[in-house]
Amino acid sequence: MGQFIGVDIHRKFLQVCVMDAEGVVSEELRLEMDEPKAIEQFFSRFAEGTPVVVEATCGWMWLADLLESVQDGPDRRARVGGPAAHQLPA
């Protein structure tokens, strides 16, 4: 697996960290909740199957729905299995 995306959900923003399998951080950024297109564009940059790990919290399903909507075609679907099991579509 090439990259992993960690997401910490706050009320007004997402704090995001991208790292490789060795734990080397390649990107850290804050995505504002009032800019949904920017959030969608960020996640659409990554390869299919890229794991997205979300903190254990109540309010994560909207993010799962967004990841499901980031599609290149009809076969691109996210796997919803809980906050720690979500992946970008494979």
C-alpha positions as CSV (number, residue, x, y, z in Angstrom):
1,M,0.0,0.0,0.0
2,G,1.5,3.3,-1.0
3,Q,-0.2,6.0,1.1
4,F,-2.6,6.3,4.0
5,I,-4.8,9.3,4.9
6,G,-5.6,10.1,8.5
7,V,-8.5,12.4,9.3
8,D,-9.4,14.2,12.5
9,I,-12.9,15.6,12.3
10,H,-13.6,19.0,14.0
11,R,-16.8,21.1,14.0
12,K,-15.4,23.6,11.5
13,F,-12.6,21.8,9.8
14,L,-10.8,18.5,9.0
15,Q,-7.2,18.0,10.0
16,V,-5.7,15.7,7.4
17,C,-2.3,13.8,7.4
18,V,-1.0,11.8,4.4
19,M,1.8,9.3,5.1
20,D,3.5,6.3,3.5
21,A,3.8,2.8,4.8
22,E,7.0,3.7,6.7
23,G,5.2,6.5,8.5
24,V,6.8,9.4,6.6
25,V,4.4,12.3,6.4
26,S,4.2,13.8,3.0
27,E,1.4,16.3,3.6
28,E,-0.5,17.8,6.5
29,L,-3.3,20.3,6.0
30,R,-6.5,21.7,7.3
31,L,-9.7,21.6,5.2
32,E,-12.4,24.0,6.1
33,M,-15.9,22.5,6.5
34,D,-17.5,25.5,4.7
35,E,-15.5,24.5,1.5
36,P,-17.0,21.1,0.6
37,K,-15.6,21.3,-3.0
38,A,-12.1,21.6,-1.6
39,I,-12.6,18.6,0.6
40,E,-13.9,16.6,-2.4
41,Q,-11.1,17.7,-4.6
42,F,-8.5,16.8,-2.0
43,F,-9.8,13.2,-1.7
44,S,-10.2,12.8,-5.4
45,R,-6.4,13.2,-5.9
46,F,-5.6,9.8,-4.4
47,A,-5.4,6.4,-6.1
48,E,-8.3,4.0,-5.8
49,G,-8.0,1.9,-2.7
50,T,-6.1,4.4,-0.7
51,P,-7.0,3.8,3.0
52,V,-8.7,6.6,4.8
53,V,-8.6,6.3,8.6
54,V,-11.0,8.5,10.6
55,E,-10.9,9.0,14.3
56,A,-13.5,7.1,16.3
57,T,-16.2,9.6,16.6
58,C,-19.9,10.0,16.0
59,G,-20.3,12.3,13.0
60,W,-18.2,10.5,10.4
61,M,-20.9,9.1,8.1
62,W,-21.0,12.3,6.0
63,L,-17.3,11.8,5.2
64,A,-18.0,8.2,4.2
65,D,-20.8,9.4,1.9
66,L,-18.5,12.0,0.4
67,L,-15.8,9.4,-0.2
68,E,-18.4,7.2,-1.9
69,S,-19.3,10.1,-4.2
70,V,-15.7,10.6,-5.3
71,Q,-15.9,8.4,-8.4
72,D,-14.2,8.1,-11.8
73,G,-16.8,5.7,-13.0
74,P,-19.6,3.3,-11.9
75,D,-17.1,0.8,-10.5
76,R,-15.5,3.3,-8.1
77,R,-17.2,2.8,-4.7
78,A,-15.9,3.2,-1.2
79,R,-16.1,0.4,1.3
80,V,-18.0,1.4,4.4
81,G,-17.1,-0.6,7.4
82,G,-16.7,2.0,10.2
83,P,-14.5,4.9,10.8
84,A,-11.2,3.0,10.9
85,A,-12.1,0.7,7.9
86,H,-12.9,3.2,5.2
87,Q,-11.0,3.2,2.0
88,L,-11.1,5.2,-1.2
89,P,-12.8,3.1,-3.8
90,A,-10.8,0.1,-5.3
